[in-house]
Amino acid sequence: MRASTGRTTLAGLLLALSTAVSAAADPLVHTFSIVARDPATGEMGVAVQSHWFSVGSVVTWAEAGVGAIATQSFIDPSYGLRGLELMRKGVAAPAALEQLVKADAQHDGRQIAMIDAQGRVSAYTGKMAIAAAGHQIGREFSVQANLMANDRVWPAMAAAFEKATGDLADRLLAALEAGQAAGGDIRGRQSAAIIIVKAKSSGRPWVGADRVFDLRIDDHPEPIVELKRLIRLQRAYAFANRGDELMTEKKVSEALTAYEAASRLAPEIVELPFWHAVTLASIGREQDAAPIFKAVFAKEPIWRDLLPRLPAAGLFPDDPALIERIRQLK
């Protein structure tokens, strides 16, 4: 009996050692995040900040029409891949998460949250997640955090998300800002990320049509501030792209409105008003385009030299006199 007990104890020690080594080999991404679905649009998203390089490359997972996942702490990225696969097959997020945690020998070190396209949400915080650690589930969202300065971080995130207005990106950012204001990661801050996908898949995910936002701040002293800046820029470029689409549909008035919105959102990006002016001049509104061209050339003269190259690409009238008049604007 003594020999048998010794072998059992040794086997147990070896198993514990193996488990510890395996867990230690996993990426240590301690962080705070939110997964959520917008009931009005069906969009789903994940937002995260951490004192770890490139947090968005491993924590955030989302697929249009399927769901969104945050996997963190002693992370296993397969939770993202396999979680989306299960939800794609129709498994509800809570059942998918339960299945994955049950099959994971190192689940005590994990922290995961999942939400599916129907708004069903679940989260798990293992007992080995470094304190302060915990999660809170609300209506179609979950906030989760580990290695925080205090245990007020994730409740503050939940409260901010519930009170915030605007679209899903605005509300996810509000949650991150609240988490940071409550203390955030005890180590500080380094990276952040956001992914938002559409309610339904376009069937062409390779062209980016399914993602409303997909932004990462891999290393920055103020990652949430920088993330907000990039979200603003992406909104601006979305208006510019929409303007291009409307022009191809011969909806000139709507296109010009979209171009103007792009310029207002990102006045520091000189290229946006340049293409607005190009469009105006191309449809015979040279007088309206002139002050915009003047402002662009004053900031960045290089755009003056680009104009003559556009006719060959079909992007501007092949009218040398018009081109020269515009290039002489000062």
C-alpha positions as CSV (number, residue, x, y, z in Angstrom):
1,M,0.0,0.0,0.0
2,R,2.8,2.4,0.8
3,A,4.4,1.8,-2.6
4,S,1.1,2.3,-4.3
5,T,0.5,5.6,-2.4
6,G,4.0,6.7,-3.3
7,R,3.4,6.1,-7.0
8,T,0.1,7.9,-6.8
9,T,1.7,10.9,-5.1
10,L,4.5,10.9,-7.6
11,A,2.1,10.7,-10.5
12,G,0.1,13.6,-9.0
13,L,3.2,15.7,-8.6
14,L,4.3,15.0,-12.2
15,L,0.8,15.9,-13.5
16,A,0.8,19.1,-11.5
17,L,4.3,20.0,-12.7
18,S,3.3,19.2,-16.3
19,T,0.2,21.4,-15.9
20,A,2.2,24.3,-14.5
21,V,4.8,24.1,-17.2
22,S,2.1,23.9,-19.9
23,A,0.3,26.9,-18.4
24,A,3.5,28.9,-18.1
25,A,4.2,28.3,-21.8
26,D,1.0,30.0,-22.8
27,P,1.1,33.7,-23.6
28,L,0.7,35.8,-20.5
29,V,-1.7,38.4,-21.7
30,H,-3.2,40.1,-18.6
31,T,-5.7,42.7,-19.6
32,F,-9.2,44.2,-19.4
33,S,-11.7,43.8,-22.2
34,I,-15.3,43.8,-23.2
35,V,-17.4,41.7,-25.6
36,A,-20.7,43.1,-26.7
37,R,-23.5,43.0,-29.2
38,D,-25.6,46.0,-30.3
39,P,-29.2,44.9,-30.2
40,A,-30.2,47.7,-32.7
41,T,-27.8,46.7,-35.5
42,G,-26.7,43.2,-34.5
43,E,-23.1,44.3,-34.7
44,M,-20.7,42.4,-32.4
45,G,-17.4,43.5,-31.1
46,V,-14.4,43.2,-28.7
47,A,-12.3,46.0,-27.2
48,V,-9.3,45.6,-25.0
49,Q,-6.4,47.4,-23.4
50,S,-3.3,45.9,-21.7
51,H,0.2,46.6,-20.5
52,W,1.4,44.0,-23.1
53,F,2.7,44.4,-26.6
54,S,0.2,43.8,-29.4
55,V,-2.7,42.7,-27.2
56,G,-5.1,42.7,-30.2
57,S,-3.2,40.1,-32.1
58,V,-4.1,37.3,-29.6
59,V,-7.0,38.5,-27.4
60,T,-9.7,39.7,-29.9
61,W,-11.7,37.3,-32.2
62,A,-14.9,38.1,-34.1
63,E,-16.8,36.9,-37.2
64,A,-19.8,38.5,-38.8
65,G,-23.0,36.6,-38.2
66,V,-21.3,34.4,-35.7
67,G,-19.9,36.0,-32.6
68,A,-17.1,37.7,-30.7
69,I,-14.6,36.4,-28.2
70,A,-12.0,37.7,-25.8
71,T,-9.4,35.2,-24.6
72,Q,-6.9,36.4,-22.0
73,S,-4.9,35.8,-18.8
74,F,-2.9,32.7,-19.4
75,I,-4.3,32.6,-22.9
76,D,-5.0,29.8,-25.3
77,P,-5.7,31.3,-28.7
78,S,-7.6,28.2,-29.7
79,Y,-10.5,29.5,-27.6
80,G,-10.9,32.1,-30.4
81,L,-10.7,29.7,-33.3
82,R,-12.7,26.9,-31.8
83,G,-15.2,29.1,-30.1
84,L,-16.1,30.8,-33.4
85,E,-16.2,27.4,-35.1
86,L,-18.7,26.1,-32.5
87,M,-20.9,29.2,-32.7
88,R,-20.8,29.0,-36.5
89,K,-22.3,25.5,-36.2
90,G,-25.1,26.9,-34.1
91,V,-23.8,26.2,-30.6
92,A,-24.9,29.0,-28.2
93,A,-22.0,31.0,-26.7
94,P,-22.6,29.8,-23.1
95,A,-22.6,26.1,-24.2
96,A,-19.6,26.7,-26.5
97,L,-17.6,28.3,-23.6
98,E,-18.6,25.5,-21.2
99,Q,-17.5,22.9,-23.7
100,L,-14.1,24.5,-24.3
101,V,-13.4,25.1,-20.6
102,K,-14.3,21.5,-19.7
103,A,-11.9,20.1,-22.2
104,D,-9.0,22.4,-21.1
105,A,-6.7,20.9,-18.5
106,Q,-5.3,24.4,-17.8
107,H,-8.6,26.1,-17.5
108,D,-7.8,27.5,-14.0
109,G,-5.5,30.1,-15.6
110,R,-7.9,31.2,-18.3
111,Q,-10.2,34.1,-18.7
112,I,-12.6,34.1,-21.6
113,A,-15.8,35.8,-22.7
114,M,-18.0,34.9,-25.7
115,I,-21.1,36.4,-27.3
116,D,-23.0,35.0,-30.2
117,A,-25.1,36.5,-33.0
118,Q,-28.3,36.1,-30.9
119,G,-26.8,38.1,-28.0
120,R,-26.3,35.1,-25.7
121,V,-23.2,35.8,-23.6
122,S,-21.0,33.9,-21.1
123,A,-17.7,34.5,-19.3
124,Y,-15.3,32.5,-17.3
125,T,-12.5,33.5,-14.9
126,G,-10.2,30.7,-13.6
127,K,-9.2,30.6,-10.0
128,M,-5.5,31.1,-11.0
129,A,-6.1,34.4,-12.9
130,I,-4.0,37.0,-11.2
131,A,-5.9,39.3,-8.8
132,A,-7.6,41.6,-9.1
133,A,-9.6,39.4,-11.5
134,G,-13.2,38.9,-12.3
135,H,-16.0,39.5,-14.8
136,Q,-19.5,40.9,-15.0
137,I,-22.2,39.9,-17.5
138,G,-24.9,42.3,-18.5
139,R,-27.5,42.5,-21.3
140,E,-25.7,41.4,-24.4
141,F,-22.2,42.2,-23.0
142,S,-19.5,41.0,-20.7
143,V,-16.6,42.8,-19.1
144,Q,-13.6,40.9,-17.7
145,A,-10.2,41.8,-16.3
146,N,-7.2,40.3,-14.5
147,L,-4.1,41.7,-13.0
148,M,-5.9,44.9,-12.3
149,A,-5.0,47.6,-9.8
150,N,-8.3,46.9,-7.9
151,D,-11.6,45.1,-8.2
152,R,-13.5,48.2,-9.2
153,V,-12.2,48.0,-12.8
154,W,-14.7,45.7,-14.4
155,P,-17.8,47.0,-12.6
156,A,-16.9,50.5,-13.8
157,M,-16.6,49.2,-17.3
158,A,-20.0,47.6,-17.1
159,A,-21.6,50.7,-15.7
160,A,-20.0,52.9,-18.4
161,F,-21.1,50.6,-21.2
162,E,-24.7,50.6,-20.0
163,K,-24.9,54.4,-19.7
164,A,-23.0,55.2,-22.9
165,T,-24.7,56.5,-26.0
166,G,-23.7,56.3,-29.7
167,D,-22.8,53.3,-31.8
168,L,-21.1,50.1,-30.6
169,A,-17.6,51.6,-31.1
170,D,-18.5,54.6,-28.9
171,R,-19.9,52.4,-26.2
172,L,-16.9,49.9,-26.2
173,L,-14.5,52.9,-25.9
174,A,-16.5,54.3,-23.0
175,A,-16.0,50.9,-21.2
176,L,-12.3,50.9,-21.8
177,E,-12.0,54.5,-20.6
178,A,-13.9,53.7,-17.5
179,G,-11.8,50.7,-16.8
180,Q,-8.6,52.8,-17.1
181,A,-10.1,55.6,-15.0
182,A,-10.9,53.1,-12.2
183,G,-7.2,51.9,-12.1
184,G,-6.8,49.7,-15.1
185,D,-3.9,47.2,-15.4
186,I,-1.7,47.5,-12.3
187,R,1.4,47.6,-14.6
188,G,0.2,50.5,-16.7
189,R,-0.8,50.6,-20.4
190,Q,0.8,49.7,-23.7
191,S,-1.6,48.4,-26.3
192,A,-5.2,48.3,-27.2
193,A,-7.5,47.0,-30.0
194,I,-11.0,46.9,-31.2
195,I,-12.9,44.6,-33.7
196,I,-16.5,45.2,-34.7
197,V,-18.2,42.9,-37.2
198,K,-21.5,43.1,-38.9
199,A,-24.7,41.2,-37.9
200,K,-24.6,39.1,-41.1
201,S,-21.7,37.9,-43.2
202,S,-21.3,39.3,-46.7
203,G,-19.8,36.0,-47.9
204,R,-16.7,37.9,-48.8
205,P,-14.8,38.3,-45.6
206,W,-11.5,38.5,-47.5
207,V,-12.2,42.0,-48.8
208,G,-12.9,43.3,-45.3
209,A,-16.6,43.9,-46.0
210,D,-17.7,42.1,-42.8
211,R,-15.6,44.3,-40.4
212,V,-16.8,47.7,-39.4
213,F,-13.7,48.3,-37.3
214,D,-10.5,46.3,-37.0
215,L,-7.8,48.5,-35.4
216,R,-4.8,47.7,-33.2
217,I,-2.5,49.9,-31.2
218,D,0.5,47.6,-30.6
219,D,2.7,50.0,-28.6
220,H,1.8,53.5,-27.4
221,P,1.9,55.5,-24.1
222,E,-1.8,56.3,-24.4
223,P,-3.3,53.4,-26.3
224,I,-7.0,54.2,-25.7
225,V,-6.4,57.8,-26.9
226,E,-4.7,56.6,-30.0
227,L,-7.4,54.0,-30.6
228,K,-10.0,56.8,-30.4
229,R,-8.1,58.8,-33.0
230,L,-7.9,55.9,-35.4
231,I,-11.6,55.2,-35.0
232,R,-12.3,58.8,-36.0
233,L,-10.0,58.4,-39.0
234,Q,-11.7,55.2,-40.0
235,R,-15.1,56.9,-39.8
236,A,-13.8,59.6,-42.1
237,Y,-12.4,57.2,-44.7
238,A,-15.6,55.3,-44.6
239,F,-17.4,58.4,-45.7
240,A,-14.8,59.0,-48.4
241,N,-15.3,55.4,-49.7
242,R,-19.0,55.8,-49.6
243,G,-18.6,59.0,-51.6
244,D,-16.7,57.1,-54.3
245,E,-19.5,54.4,-54.4
246,L,-22.1,57.1,-54.8
247,M,-20.2,58.7,-57.6
248,T,-20.2,55.4,-59.5
249,E,-23.9,55.4,-59.0
250,K,-24.2,58.9,-60.4
251,K,-25.5,60.2,-57.1
252,V,-23.4,63.3,-57.2
253,S,-25.2,65.3,-54.5
254,E,-25.1,62.4,-52.0
255,A,-21.4,61.8,-52.9
256,L,-20.4,65.4,-52.2
257,T,-22.2,65.2,-48.8
258,A,-20.2,62.1,-48.0
259,Y,-16.9,63.8,-49.0
260,E,-17.7,66.8,-46.9
261,A,-18.4,64.6,-43.9
262,A,-15.0,62.9,-44.4
263,S,-13.2,66.2,-44.4
264,R,-15.0,67.5,-41.3
265,L,-14.1,64.3,-39.4
266,A,-10.4,64.4,-40.3
267,P,-9.4,67.9,-41.2
268,E,-5.7,67.0,-40.7
269,I,-5.8,64.5,-43.6
270,V,-5.2,66.7,-46.6
271,E,-5.9,63.9,-49.1
272,L,-9.6,63.8,-48.2
273,P,-10.5,67.4,-49.3
274,F,-8.2,66.9,-52.3
275,W,-10.5,64.1,-53.7
276,H,-13.5,66.2,-52.8
277,A,-12.2,69.0,-54.9
278,V,-11.3,66.6,-57.7
279,T,-14.9,65.4,-57.8
280,L,-16.2,69.0,-57.9
281,A,-13.9,70.0,-60.7
282,S,-14.7,66.8,-62.7
283,I,-18.4,67.6,-62.8
284,G,-17.9,71.2,-63.9
285,R,-17.9,72.9,-60.5
286,E,-14.5,74.4,-60.8
287,Q,-15.4,77.5,-58.9
288,D,-16.5,75.4,-55.9
289,A,-13.4,73.3,-56.1
290,A,-11.0,76.2,-56.3
291,P,-10.9,77.2,-52.6
292,I,-10.5,73.6,-51.5
293,F,-7.6,73.1,-54.0
294,K,-6.0,76.3,-52.6
295,A,-6.2,75.1,-49.1
296,V,-4.8,71.7,-50.0
297,F,-1.9,73.1,-52.0
298,A,-1.0,75.5,-49.2
299,K,-0.6,72.7,-46.8
300,E,1.0,70.1,-49.1
301,P,2.2,71.3,-52.5
302,I,2.8,67.8,-53.7
303,W,-0.9,67.4,-54.6
304,R,-0.4,70.1,-57.2
305,D,1.9,67.7,-59.0
306,L,-0.4,64.8,-58.7
307,L,-3.3,66.4,-60.6
308,P,-1.9,66.0,-64.2
309,R,-1.5,62.3,-63.6
310,L,-5.1,61.7,-63.0
311,P,-6.6,61.9,-66.5
312,A,-4.7,58.8,-67.7
313,A,-6.3,56.9,-64.9
314,G,-9.7,58.1,-65.7
315,L,-10.0,60.1,-62.5
316,F,-10.0,63.7,-64.0
317,P,-11.1,65.3,-67.3
318,D,-8.3,65.3,-69.9
319,D,-8.4,69.1,-70.1
320,P,-4.9,70.6,-70.0
321,A,-6.3,74.2,-69.6
322,L,-8.4,73.2,-66.6
323,I,-5.5,71.3,-65.0
324,E,-3.2,74.3,-65.5
325,R,-5.7,76.7,-64.0
326,I,-6.0,74.6,-60.9
327,R,-2.3,74.1,-60.6
328,Q,-1.7,77.8,-60.6
329,L,-4.1,78.4,-57.7
330,K,-2.4,80.1,-54.8
